[in-house]
């Protein structure tokens, strides 16, 4: 009974193939979990309306789900999961069946929902770029075991074994690395000129923008103190480090 209560009240799921009931309307699908939980009809309708507004599907409430595109159907699945109020959301490859443009858009929407709702989301994916784009922490599995768990930056900078190194070597880390990830702490050499500064948390893309405006190295400044410098070679080294173990 405890496990059933946990599944009913603490965990919601979003599936790869949507898992919607085609004979029900969009609103009825969103409220299905609440219906199973015995939530009164008026309260259920109010919650459903709120969730449909959240995922921008309010005007589709009375339509059958087969009238919606694949991306819209997956947003119905998200609304259904959010409607239960469960603090944990389990998503099993929810965007893998969608085309790349819709997948990217839904990833952006999921990140926005997360900022607003503060859910704990366990997201299963075979797409490493997708995982690194949306995850705060990544667990990489091999043979049913977790072989490395950490932030995207941790995994890119320090793959624990050759399997993980092979896994990440073909991805582009430029969007996740920061100035602190590629800087050297030895300071500028006598032949180098510091032409710009950046905070340790600055994205690597920002550092590259600064480098293209003026020749020289970028000084990394934290609380008014120079803690490192970045040259073009440091950027190249940082971008290719994940290819080695």
VOGU-3710 file (C-alpha; in Angstrom, 3 decimals, decimal comma):
1> xxxxxxxxxx> 0,000/0,000/0,000  2,882/2,363/0,781  4,340/1,773/-2,675  0,960/2,422/-4,289  0,593/5,644/-2,304  4,101/6,693/-3,339  3,336/6,024/-6,997  -0,042/7,764/-6,823  0,917/10,897/-4,889  4,677/11,402/-5,161
11> xxxxxxxxxx> 5,624/10,370/-8,709  4,176/11,324/-12,100  5,301/9,898/-15,429  5,630/11,142/-19,005  6,106/8,445/-21,639  7,844/8,300/-25,012  4,633/7,386/-26,841  2,495/9,915/-24,943  0,174/7,299/-23,375  -2,950/9,380/-24,006
21> xxxxxxxxxx> -6,484/7,987/-24,219  -7,716/8,710/-27,782  -11,426/8,468/-26,919  -11,080/11,249/-24,330  -10,707/14,974/-24,833  -7,525/16,877/-24,044  -8,999/18,117/-20,756  -10,171/14,628/-19,783  -6,697/13,241/-20,447  -5,066/15,921/-18,297
31> xxxxxxxxxx> -7,469/15,181/-15,454  -7,213/11,398/-15,684  -4,712/10,999/-12,843  -6,792/13,247/-10,604  -9,868/11,209/-11,472  -8,110/7,994/-10,435  -7,050/9,666/-7,193  -10,675/10,516/-6,381  -10,324/14,294/-6,649  -13,782/15,967/-6,731
41> xxxxxxxxxx> -14,940/17,082/-10,176  -14,964/20,835/-9,537  -11,476/20,791/-8,060  -10,357/18,588/-10,928  -11,707/20,991/-13,546  -9,955/23,931/-11,901  -6,609/22,126/-11,817  -6,968/20,945/-15,412  -7,693/24,491/-16,587  -4,587/25,773/-14,781
51> xxxxxxxxxx> -2,344/23,112/-16,304  -3,690/23,603/-19,821  -3,004/27,317/-19,452  0,528/26,494/-18,310  1,281/24,453/-21,452  -0,591/26,852/-23,781  -3,312/24,376/-24,724  -6,342/25,984/-23,078  -8,175/26,522/-26,369  -7,740/22,837/-27,243
61> xxxxxxxxxx> -9,358/21,559/-24,040  -12,432/20,052/-25,708  -10,645/18,545/-28,722  -9,809/14,877/-29,092  -6,087/14,225/-28,696  -5,687/12,794/-32,205  -6,477/16,270/-33,552  -3,209/17,541/-32,044  0,321/17,368/-33,430  2,924/15,133/-31,793
71> xxxxxxxxxx> 4,475/18,043/-29,919  1,086/19,200/-28,648  0,210/15,677/-27,531  3,406/15,518/-25,510  2,470/18,821/-23,863  -0,828/17,177/-22,890  1,259/14,437/-21,285  3,270/17,063/-19,403  0,107/18,803/-18,220  -1,327/15,480/-17,011
81> xxxxxxxxxx> 1,862/14,806/-15,028  1,954/18,310/-13,545  -1,752/18,170/-12,618  -1,249/15,555/-9,907  1,029/17,887/-7,956  3,565/15,086/-7,463  7,008/16,467/-6,523  8,885/13,906/-8,675  8,488/13,651/-12,441  9,838/10,590/-14,288
91> xxxxxxxxxx> 10,251/11,179/-18,025  11,118/8,154/-20,173  12,606/9,440/-23,460  9,632/11,794/-23,841  10,909/13,721/-26,872  12,730/11,010/-28,834  9,842/10,383/-31,252  9,589/14,058/-32,235  11,400/15,896/-35,011  14,477/17,955/-33,973
101> xxxxxxxxxx> 12,810/21,383/-34,136  9,854/20,361/-31,965  12,189/18,468/-29,619  14,316/21,576/-29,032  11,222/23,688/-28,436  9,856/21,219/-25,882  13,233/21,077/-24,135  13,080/24,865/-23,758  9,507/24,648/-22,460  10,452/21,921/-19,983
111> xxxxxxxxxx> 13,265/24,080/-18,590  10,828/26,971/-18,193  8,254/24,729/-16,469  10,990/23,495/-14,131  11,953/27,064/-13,213  8,333/27,816/-12,371  7,242/24,567/-10,708  10,494/23,449/-8,991  9,927/19,721/-9,613  12,560/17,015/-9,301
121> xxxxxxxxxx> 12,784/15,522/-12,795  14,408/12,197/-13,668  14,851/12,340/-17,432  15,887/9,204/-19,346  17,554/9,866/-22,704  19,897/8,239/-25,221  20,702/11,687/-26,640  23,742/13,002/-24,770  23,374/16,542/-26,130  19,776/16,576/-24,880
131> xxxxxxxxxx> 20,814/15,296/-21,454  23,612/17,850/-21,136  21,308/20,630/-22,304  18,614/20,122/-19,707  20,230/18,204/-16,827  21,779/19,651/-13,675  23,323/16,263/-12,922  23,969/13,438/-15,361  24,211/9,718/-14,584  25,856/7,658/-17,337
141> xxxxxxxxxx> 25,007/3,953/-17,318  26,882/0,979/-18,756  25,506/-2,551/-18,562  22,741/-1,506/-16,166  25,153/0,207/-13,740  25,844/3,881/-13,132  29,517/4,377/-13,994  29,703/8,151/-13,524  27,443/10,759/-11,997  28,103/14,480/-11,888
151> xxxxxxxxxx> 27,432/17,827/-13,481  27,742/18,095/-17,255  30,969/20,036/-16,734  32,394/17,320/-14,451  31,744/14,614/-17,005  33,135/16,558/-19,951  36,255/17,647/-18,056  36,966/14,405/-16,223  35,506/11,267/-17,848  36,059/8,456/-15,376
161> xxxxxxxxxx> 36,943/5,768/-17,930  37,295/5,111/-21,637  33,606/4,232/-21,987  32,555/7,684/-20,766  35,303/9,365/-22,809  34,052/7,581/-25,934  30,501/8,542/-25,007  31,231/12,278/-24,847  33,957/12,657/-27,458  31,658/13,537/-30,359
171> xxxxxxxxxx> 29,548/16,098/-28,536  30,126/19,846/-28,634  30,917/21,089/-25,101  31,105/24,765/-26,006  27,646/25,592/-24,647  28,258/24,102/-21,208  31,844/25,061/-20,383  32,648/28,239/-18,470  35,696/30,458/-18,136  36,683/28,592/-14,965
181> xxxxxxxxxx> 36,692/25,302/-16,877  39,355/26,363/-19,395  41,429/29,032/-17,628  44,989/28,485/-16,434  45,952/29,814/-13,041  49,623/30,462/-13,831  48,888/33,992/-15,038  49,729/35,739/-18,286  53,165/35,240/-19,788  55,396/38,273/-20,474
191> xxxxxxxxxx> 54,404/38,138/-24,145  50,645/38,095/-23,460  48,398/41,131/-23,105  45,150/40,979/-21,120  42,629/42,638/-23,420  39,369/41,750/-21,665  38,030/40,262/-18,443  35,340/37,729/-17,582  33,849/36,192/-14,467  34,616/32,519/-13,717
201> xxxxxxxxxx> 30,977/31,656/-14,449  30,979/33,327/-17,886  30,019/30,976/-20,699  32,810/29,984/-23,030  30,863/31,548/-25,890  31,123/34,903/-24,084  34,884/34,455/-23,706  35,194/33,755/-27,436  33,153/36,861/-28,223  35,574/38,934/-26,131
211> xxxxxxxxxx> 38,569/37,396/-27,903  37,244/38,225/-31,352  36,866/41,906/-30,476  40,462/42,480/-29,365  43,675/40,443/-29,653  45,127/39,167/-26,403  44,123/36,944/-23,514  41,057/37,193/-21,286  41,627/37,702/-17,584  39,277/35,798/-15,274
221> xxxxxxxxxx> 38,303/38,003/-12,343  36,545/36,838/-9,170  35,629/39,419/-6,508  38,100/41,889/-7,948  40,995/39,419/-8,028  42,505/37,946/-11,193  42,323/34,177/-10,691  43,347/33,033/-14,156  43,778/33,844/-17,832  42,485/32,329/-21,052
231> xxxxxxxxxx> 44,257/32,286/-24,395  43,026/30,849/-27,666  45,135/27,752/-26,993  43,516/27,357/-23,558  40,109/27,333/-25,251  41,219/24,651/-27,720  42,674/22,563/-24,892  39,476/22,886/-22,866  37,292/21,915/-25,807  39,312/18,795/-26,632
241> xxxxx> 40,131/17,619/-23,105  37,035/15,404/-22,992  38,467/13,316/-25,843  41,185/11,982/-23,566  41,120/9,908/-20,399
//
